[in-house]
Amino acid sequence: MSGVPPDATDVRSAAARLKGVAVRTPLLEFPVLNAHVGGRIFVKPEIFQRTGSFKFRGAYNRIVQLSAEERHGGVVAWSSGNHAQGVAAAASMLGLITWIVFPADAPRI
């Protein structure tokens, strides 16, 4: 990845890669909250996403773009939370070996 901020084309490309893989989570609107803030507020309940977090989207989008040579080496993630779960799920779906490294200070739960 180049370090250049994504543009609309990048977002459309990511959406195409995720189509049929990521859960299309709804946008929910809450009239009481709208009235309180004087505008429209939408909430995207990513709890309905695979692994319960938006992190799956980013993990899958990146891993699916790996070359065959890069895939051969497997995937490593340093996380004890939603990112680790997203990486593990995405890599598993793509048949890749995955190592999840937990920080020493990660909560035992």
C-alpha positions in Angstrom: 0.0 0.0 0.0 1.3 3.4 -1.0 0.3 5.6 2.0 -1.8 7.8 -0.3 -5.3 8.4 1.1 -8.0 6.4 -0.7 -10.2 8.0 -3.2 -13.7 7.2 -4.5 -12.3 4.6 -6.9 -10.5 2.8 -4.1 -13.7 2.7 -2.1 -15.7 1.3 -5.0 -13.0 -1.3 -5.6 -13.0 -2.3 -1.9 -16.8 -2.6 -2.0 -16.6 -4.9 -5.1 -14.1 -7.1 -3.3 -16.3 -7.3 -0.3 -19.6 -8.0 -2.2 -21.0 -11.3 -1.2 -18.4 -11.7 1.5 -19.1 -9.0 4.1 -22.5 -8.7 5.6 -24.3 -5.6 4.3 -25.3 -4.1 7.6 -28.2 -1.7 7.7 -28.3 2.0 8.6 -30.7 2.7 11.4 -32.2 6.1 12.2 -33.5 7.2 15.6 -36.1 9.9 15.5 -35.7 10.8 19.2 -32.0 11.2 18.7 -32.6 13.3 15.5 -34.9 15.6 17.5 -32.3 15.9 20.3 -29.5 17.0 18.0 -31.6 18.8 15.4 -30.4 16.7 12.5 -30.4 13.2 11.1 -28.3 10.6 12.9 -27.7 7.1 11.5 -26.1 4.2 13.3 -24.5 1.3 11.5 -24.8 -1.8 13.8 -21.6 -3.6 12.9 -22.5 -6.2 15.5 -24.3 -7.9 12.6 -21.0 -8.1 10.6 -18.9 -11.3 10.5 -16.9 -11.4 13.8 -19.2 -8.6 15.2 -17.0 -5.7 14.0 -16.2 -3.5 11.0 -12.6 -4.8 11.3 -13.5 -7.8 9.1 -14.0 -5.5 6.1 -10.5 -4.0 6.3 -8.8 -7.3 7.0 -10.5 -9.1 4.1 -10.0 -6.2 1.7 -6.3 -6.2 2.4 -5.7 -10.0 2.6 -7.6 -10.7 -0.6 -5.2 -8.4 -2.5 -2.1 -10.4 -1.5 -0.1 -11.9 -4.3 0.1 -15.7 -4.5 3.7 -15.5 -3.2 2.6 -13.3 -0.2 -0.3 -15.7 0.5 2.0 -18.6 0.6 3.7 -17.2 3.7 0.4 -16.9 5.6 -0.8 -14.0 7.6 0.3 -12.6 11.0 -1.7 -10.2 13.2 -0.7 -8.6 16.5 -4.0 -8.0 18.3 -6.1 -9.4 21.0 -9.4 -7.9 19.8 -11.6 -7.2 16.9 -8.7 -6.8 14.5 -7.4 -10.3 15.3 -10.9 -11.8 14.8 -11.3 -10.0 11.5 -7.9 -11.2 10.2 -8.4 -14.8 11.4 -11.9 -15.0 9.8 -10.7 -13.4 6.5 -7.6 -15.5 6.2 -9.6 -18.7 7.1 -12.1 -17.9 4.3 -9.2 -17.6 1.9 -7.6 -20.8 3.1 -4.5 -19.1 4.5 -2.4 -20.1 7.5 -2.8 -17.5 10.2 -0.9 -16.6 13.3 -2.5 -14.3 15.9 0.0 -12.8 18.3 -1.5 -11.6 21.6 0.2 -8.8 23.5 1.4 -9.9 26.9 -0.8 -7.4 28.5 -4.0 -8.5 26.7 -7.0 -9.1 29.0 -7.4 -12.7 29.8 -11.0 -12.7 28.6 
